[in-house]
Amino acid sequence: MKIHAITLLAAATLSLSAGAQVTPQFLSERHAMLRVENDKKLLLLPIEEKQENAHIRVVKDNQLITTLNCRLAIDKVDYYVPYATSEGELFDIAFAANPRATGSIKGFTCWSKMHYADAFTETVADAYRPAYHHTPAYGWMNDPNGMYYKDGRWHLCFQWNPYASYWENLSWGHSSSADLIHWTPEPTAITPDALGTIFSGSAVVDKTNSAGFGKDAIIALYTSARERQTQSLAYSTDGGQTFQKYSGNPILTADIPDFRDPKVFWNDDIQRWNLILASGQEMWIYSSSNLKDWRYESAFGRAYGNHGGVWECPDLMKMKVAGSNEEKWMLICNINPGGPFGGSATQYFVGSFDGHEFKCESAPEVTKWMDYGKDHYATVTFDNAPDGRHVAIAWMSNWQYANQLPTLQYRSANSIARDLGLYSYNGETYCSVKPAKEMDAARGKQIDNPSARCEIVVTLKGDAQITLRNTKGERVTLTYDEAEGTFDMDRRRSGNVAFSDAFPCVTTAPTNGQLRQLRIFVDNSSIEAFDADGKMAMTNLVFPTEPYNRIQIKGKAKAKIYQISR
C-alpha cells in the first residue's frame, strides 16, 4: 500500500524545540487554562476522534479573540492539527467528558503530547489521499465556496475545519491552481466572527468597481451562521490573499431557519447583479447594482423537482444548447437528503430567466440529476471563467457517511473540474457534463494495467462490463446496457465498505442515447465515469486496501489506460 507524506503550511520538516511541552493550570475536573508562550509559531493540538469536543475560548488582553471546539486527546493521539499562536493568548479549555469515565483531567494524554513547533509537516500514513483531486492539507472540508478565476489562476475556497477532520468550526479555506489539477494552499480566506461561523457562498470579480471597494476587487458573499443564518460580505483588494469584512454586515436577513449559500453573478441581460440563495425548499432571487443593497425579485421551486430534503448551494447560468444557437438558463439545486441513491445529490432545472423570475420548462414532477453517483454534492461554478466556460466542482462525499470516511488527518476531496453545457434529447433539455479540458493535459503515458491514478478510455460497440480489481479480491464493476439505456457502477465489494451501512451500493444512470466512449478517472479513493459526449456522469468514492491493478472487459469494448501525471 503506497504511503503519501503530505507537506502542510509550506513547511519542510516538523521542528520541535527542546522542552516545548505545555504547562496547563487545572481549575476543576473539567476545566484547565493554558498560557501560550510568546516565542512560538505553532501550538500542535493532539486530536482523538472518539472523544467529545473540548470547548476552547482564546482570550487576549482580557478580550475574547475566538472560540473553537476540538476533540483533545484523552487516551491516545490520532493526529495533530496546528494552531497559529499570538503573543499573550490564554487558552480557557472546558471538557465535556464525564470524569468518572475518563479519569482525572491531569492524566489526559493531550497535556504530554501538546507541544510547540516552528513548522508542521504531516506524517500520518494515508494511502487514500487523492493524487490529483483537490483536498485540504489537513482538517475537514465540505462545500466548495467562493470560486473565481483571475490573472491566470483558479481560486477555490471551501468549507473548512482547521482543528480536526470532522464538521465543526467552519471557515473558508483557500487554494489556487493554474491548471485545475495542482493546487497550492493559500491563507485562510474568511474566519468566524461575532455574527457566526462561515457557511457557504460565492465570490465575484467586480470589474467595474460597482461595490466601491476598487476595480477588480474580489467580493465574497457568504452565510454567517449563529442562532439564525444571515448573509454577509467581505472584499479583497489583493487578488484574494486577504479579505476584509464589510462594516455593514449582515447585508441580507430573513425570518426563516434555512437561509443560506448566496451565489452571485453579473447578468448582462439586465446590467445588474443577481443573487440566488437557498430558502428552505425554495430558491430566492435578488438583484442589485452595488453588491450591498439587494432587492427581492422572486422565488422558485415550490412543487418542482425533488423535495426529499433541504435545498442548498444554488447556481444559475445561461448556456447555449448544443447544435443550435438557442440559449437557455440552468438552475442548479443541491439537495440533502433526497438523492437518487440516498443522502445528498445535485439536481437541476432548465428554463428561462429575465433577471427577475426563473421559469422551468419541464413539468413540475420531472427531476433531473447532474450526476448519478453517490458522492457528488454542493456543485457550483467558477466566476469569471475564461472563454465563457461554465466550470463546476463538486464536493466528493455524501452526508450519510461523510464524517465516517476511513481517513484521519484530512477528510474529504473535491471532484475533478467539469465543463457544463446543454443538449436536447427526446424533447427535453439536459445538462452535459464533461471532464474539464485541463484533464486532457494531465493524461500521461499509456500503461497496460490500471494504477492508483489513471484514466481509462473505453470505446464501446454495444453492451459492456468493465471490472477493476486487485489481488485482494476487491472490485468495482461498471456495466453498460445498451438496450435498457443504463450505466451501473457496483462498489459493494470495492474494499473497505464497513464504516457505513449506506456506503455499499449500486448506482444507476440513464444514458440518454447510445454511449460510444467512456472516460473513467481512477484515483486512490474515487472513480468518476463520464460519457465522452457529456450525456452521463457518475461519481463514487472507493476505499480499496490496495490499488486496483487489473481490468477485465466483457462485450464489444476496447480500453486504453493512461497514467495521470502529477
N, C-alpha and C positions, 0 to 999 in steps of 0.2 A: 504494500500500500504506500503510495507516494506521500511524502510529508512536505508540507509547504511552510517555510518560515516567512512570516509577514512582517515587514518593517512598518512601524507606526510613527506618526508625528515627525516624519522625515529624519528619524534618529538612526544611527548606525549600530549602536550597542546599548545594552542595559547597563547603566552606570550607577552603582550604589556606593555611597560613601561610608567609611567605617563608622560603626556606632550610630547608624542613621535610623534605628528603630524609634518609634514614637513613645512618649511618656504620657499616658492618659491620667486624668483625675477622676476618681469614681465618686459619684454623688448618691447613688442608690443601687438597688438590684438591677435596675433597667436604665440607668442614666449615667452618662460619662461626659466629660469635656476634654478637649484636646487643643492646646495652643500650637498653631503652625509655626515652625521655625522659619526665621526670616531669610536665610541664605539658601533655601532650597527651591528648585524649579517645579518639581512634581511631588505629590504625595500619592503613592500607589496603594489603592484600596483593594484588599483581598475579598473576593466575592464567593459565596457559597449559595448556589441557586436553590437548594431545597429549603432554605431558611425564609423567615418572614422579613419584610422590609424593616430596616432601621431608618428612622427619620432624622435627617441631619439639617440643622439650622446653622448657616455660616454667618458669623457676626464679625463686624469690624468697626472699631470706634463706637461701640455700643449701638450700632445700626445693623439691622438685618440686611445682609447682602443678597442671599439666595437661600433656597431650600432644595433638598434633593432626598430621594428615597433610594436606598440600595441594600442588598442582602449581604451585609458584612458577615464574614466567615465566623462561625461559632465552633465547628468541629474540624473542617478541612477547607482548603482553598481550591476552588475550581479554576479560577483565573484572576488576573488583576485588571483594573482599569485606572487610568491616571486622572488626577485632579490637579489642575494648574494652580499653584499656590500664589498668594499675595501677602505681602508683609502685614503682620498684625492680625491675621484671621484667627478666629476661635471656632472650633467645631463643637456644637452642642448636640450630642447624639442621644436619641431615645430609642431603645429597643422595644419591640412589640412581643418578643418571645417570652414564654412563661418560664420563670427561673426554676420552677420545680422540674421542668423537662430539660432545660439547657444547662443547669448548674449555675455557679456564681459567675457574674459578669467579668470578674477579674481573671477567670480562666479561659475566656473566649480566645480562640485562635487568632482573631483579627489583630490583637494587640502585639503579638510576637511577629506577625507576618507583615503588618502595615509598615511601610518604610518610605524614605525619601529617595529621589533619584534625579539625576540631571537629564536623563533621556529615557525613552521607553521603547523597547522592541519586543514584539510578540514572539513567544517561543512555544506556545501550545500547539501540539501537532494536530492538524485538521486536514485530512485528505479530501473533505467535502468542499473546501473553499473553492469557488469557481476560478478558472484560469483566465476567462475573457469576458465575464459578466461583471457589472459594477456591484461591489459590496462595500459596506462601511469598513474602515480599517479595524475598528473594534466597536462593540456595542450593538444595540438593537436598531433595526431600520424597518420602517414600513413605507407609506405612500411616497412616490416621487412628488416633489414640490418645486415651485419657483424655477422652472426650466426655461432657459433662453439661450440664444446664440448671439455672440458679439465678438468682433475682432478676431475671427477665425477659431474661436473656441466655443464648445458646447458646455453650458453650465447646468449642473443638475444639483438641486437641493433635495433634501429628503427628511422625512420624519425620523428623528434620531434620539436615542437614549445613550448618552456617552458614559453612563455609570453602570451599565450591565447589559446583557444581551436578551432582555425581555422588555415588554412595553412598559414605559414609565418615563417621567422627566423629559417630556418631549421638547426638543429644539429643532431648528433647521440645520442639519449637517450640510456640507457643501463639497462638491467635487467638480472638476472640469476636465475636458478632453479635447484634443484636436481631431480625433478620428472616431469617437463614439465607442471605442473599444478599450483604450488605455486611459485610465482615469487617475488624476492627480488630486490628493486631498488638499482642500482649501480651508482657510479659517472658518470656524463656525459662523453661519450667516446671521441667525436670529435666535436669541435665548429668552427664556421665560422672564416675566416681569410682574408687576403688581396686578395687571389685567389677566394673567393666567399663563398656562403653558402654551406652546406654539403648535397649533394644529395645521392642517394642510392649507395650501393656497397656491398662488401663481406669481410670476414676475414678468414684466414687460420692459422693453427698451423705449423710453419716452423720447422719441427722435425730435419732437418739436418743442420740448420744454413745457408741455401743457400743464404739468403739475407745479411748475415753478421751482423745481429743485435743480435745474440745469439741463441743457441739451444732452441727450443720450444718457441721462440718469437711468439707473435701474430702479424701477418702482415695484416693490413686492406688496401684495395684499394677502393677508393670512388671517386665520381664525385664532382669536385669543380665547382660551378655554378655562373658565373658572366655574362659578355657580351656573352661569349661562354662557352661551357662545356668542361672541361679538366679532366684528371684522375690523382689523387694524391695518395700518400702512407703515412701511419702512422704505427708506430710499438709500441708494448708494451712488456716490459721485466718483468712485474709483474703480468702476468696472465690476463691482461685486465683491471686492476684497473686504470691505467693511460696510455695515448698514447702520443707519441712524433711524430711530423710531420717530414717527411724526408726533408732534406735541398735541395734536388734536384727536388722538385715538381715544375711543373707538370711532371709526367713521361710519359704521353701519350697525344697527341693532334691530332686534325683533323680539317678540314676546313668546317665542317657541323654543323648546329644548334643543332640537336638532337643526342648527342653523349655521352652516359651515362650508368650507372648501371653495372660496371665491376663485373663479377663473376669469381673467380679464383679457380682452383683445381689442385691437383697433378695428373698427368697422368702416371700411372705405365707402360703403354704400350710403351711410348717413353722416360720415365725417365726425364721428363721436366714438368714445369708448363704450363698449358693452361689458357687462359683468353678469355671469351666471353662477348661481350658488345653490347648494342643496338645502332644502327646507322641508324636513320630514320626508314625505314621499312625493314631493314635487320639486321642480327646479324653478327658482325665481330669477327673473331677468331684469337688469337695471341698465341705465345709460348715464354718461357723464361727459363733461367737456374737460375736466381737470383731474380726474382720478381720485378726488377727495370728496366731492359732493355728488351723491348718486340719487337718481330718480327711478322709482319703481315703475316698470313697464308692464309686466305680465307674469303669469305662471304657466308652467306646462307640466303635464304628467298624470293628472287625475284620470284614472281608468285606462291609461295607455301602458302597454308593456307589462313587465313583471313587477309585482309589488310584494314579493315574498320577504322583503327585508327593508332596511333603511336605504334610501338613495343617498349617494355620496359622490364626491370628486367628479363634477361635470366638466365638459368641454363642448365647444360649439365652433364649427368651422365650415367654410364654403369650399366646395371642390367640384371639379369637372367630372362628369360621368364618362367613363372610358368609351372611346369610339364615337363621341358626339361633342358638340360644342355647348351642351346643356350644363348648367351649373345648379347644384343643389346644396342644401345645408345638412350637416350631420351633427346631431346632439349626442354626446357620449354620456352615459349614466352608469356609474358603477354601483353595485347593489350588494348588500350583505345583511342576512343570508339571502337565499333565493336563486343561487347559481344553478345551472342545469345539472350538476352532479353534487350539489350540496355546498353550502358555505358561500364564499364571495366570488363575484364574476363581473364581467363588463358587458352591458347591453348598450344598444344604440338605436337612434331613431333618425330617419331621413325625411326631409321635407323642405319647407320654405321658411325664410326668416327675413323680416323687413326692418330689423333693428329694434322692433318693439315686441313682436309676438312670433313664436315658433309654432308652425303648423305641421303636424306629422302627416305624410301622405299615405301611410298604411292604416289598416283597420286597427282600432284600439286593442284588440286581442292579440295582435301579432307581436311576437318577441323575437328580436334579432340579437345574437350573441357575437361579439367580436372575436372571441377565442373560445374553443370548446374543450380546453384543458381544465384542470382543477386549480392551476396556480397562475392566474392572470387576473390582476386586480388593480384598482386605482390608476387606470390608464389615463394619461394626459399627454399633451403635445408641447413641443418647444415653441416659444415665441420667437419671431424674427428669423425663422429658419431660412437658409438661402434658397434661391430658385423657386420660391413659392411652395416648397415642400411642407408636408404635414408629417413630422417625425414624432412618433409616440414611443414611450417607455412605460412598462407596467411593473408593478411590484410582483415578484415571482413567489407568491405564497398564498395561503388561504387561512382565514381567521379560525377555521375549525381546528387547526393544529399549529398555527404559526409560532406560538410560544413553546411548543414541544419539539421543534425540529432538532435532530441529533447533532447540533453544533454547540460550541461553547463560547469562545471569546467574541465571536460575532454571531449575528443571526439575521438571515435574510439576504437575498440578492435581487437585483432587477433583471428583467428580461433583456434580450438584445434589442437594440433600437429597431423600429419597424416604420416603413413608409406606408402611409394610409392613402386610399383612393376610393372611388366609387365605380360600380359596374352594375349592369342590368342583367336580370335572369328571371324568366317566366313572369314578366310583368311587375317585378319588384326591383328596387334598387338596394344593393348591398354594399357593405364596406369591404374593400380589398385590403389585405394585409400581407405585405412582403417584407422580407429581411431588408433593413436599410442598406443602401448601395455600398456603404462603407464595409459591410461584411464581405463583399467580393474581394476587397484588397487584403482581407485577413486570411484568405484561402492560401495555404502553403503547398508543400509538395504532396503529390499523390502517394498514398500508402496502401498496403494490402489488407490490413485489418483495422477495425475501429480502435480508437485510443481514448484516453480520458478527455481529450479536447480535439474534436474533429467535426467536419461537415460531411455528411453522406448525401450524395446526389443520386436519386433513383429514377431511372427512366422507365415508365410504365406502358404496358400494352394490354391492359385488362387487369383482372384480379391479381392481387399480390399479397404476400405475407412476408414481412421483414422482421427477423428476430435478432436482437442484440443480446449476447450472453457472455458470461465469464466462466472461469474454471470452477467457481463455487456452485454452479448451477443456477445462479441468479439470472433473470432475463426480463426483457421488455419486448412485447410483441406488438407490431404495428400492422394493421390489416386494412387493405383497400378492397371494397366490394363494389364493383362497377355497376352491377345490376341494381343493387339497393341504393347506390349513390351515397355510401357512407365510408368513413375512415375511423378506425378504432385505435386506441393505444391502451394496452393492458400492462399495468405496473404492479399487479398483485403479488408477483414473485420477483420484484425488481431488486431486492436486497433488504435493508433494514426498513420494515414497514410496521413494526410492533409498537412504535411510540404513540400511535393514534389509531383507533378503530376506523376513523374516517379516511385514512390515507390509502390503504389498498383498494384499488378500484379499476374499472374500465371506463374510459371516456370515449364518447362517440360524437362525430361531427357529420353534418350533411356536406356533400361536396359541391352542390350546385352545378352539376355538369361533370363531364369526364375529366379525370386527372391524368396528365401526361408526364409530369415530373414532380417529384418531391424533393424538398431540401430539408434535411434533418440535422439539427445542430445539437451535438452532444458535448456537455461539459461535466465536470466532476460530480455535480449533483442535479443535473437537469437535462431534459430532452425537449426541444422545440421543433415541431414539424410544420412545414408550410407547403401548400400548393405553390409551385413556382409562378403561377399566374395570379396568385393572391386570393383565390376563392375560399381557402380554408386555412385556419391556423389552430394549433393545439400546443399548449404549454403545460408540462408536467414536471414536478420535482421527482428525483430518484436518489436513493442512497445505497448504492452497491458497496459491498465490503471490499471489492477490488474493481478496477475499471472493466467495462465491457470490452472484450478483446477479440470477439468472434462475431461474425454476421452470417446469417442463414436466410436465403431468399427462396420463396416458393412462388411459382407463377411466372408470367412473361414479364420479367423485370431485370434490369441490369443496374448495378451500383458502382459508383466511383467514390472513393473515400479520400478526403483531403485533410491534412493536418491544419489546425488553426494556429497560425503563427502568433507568438506572444507580442 
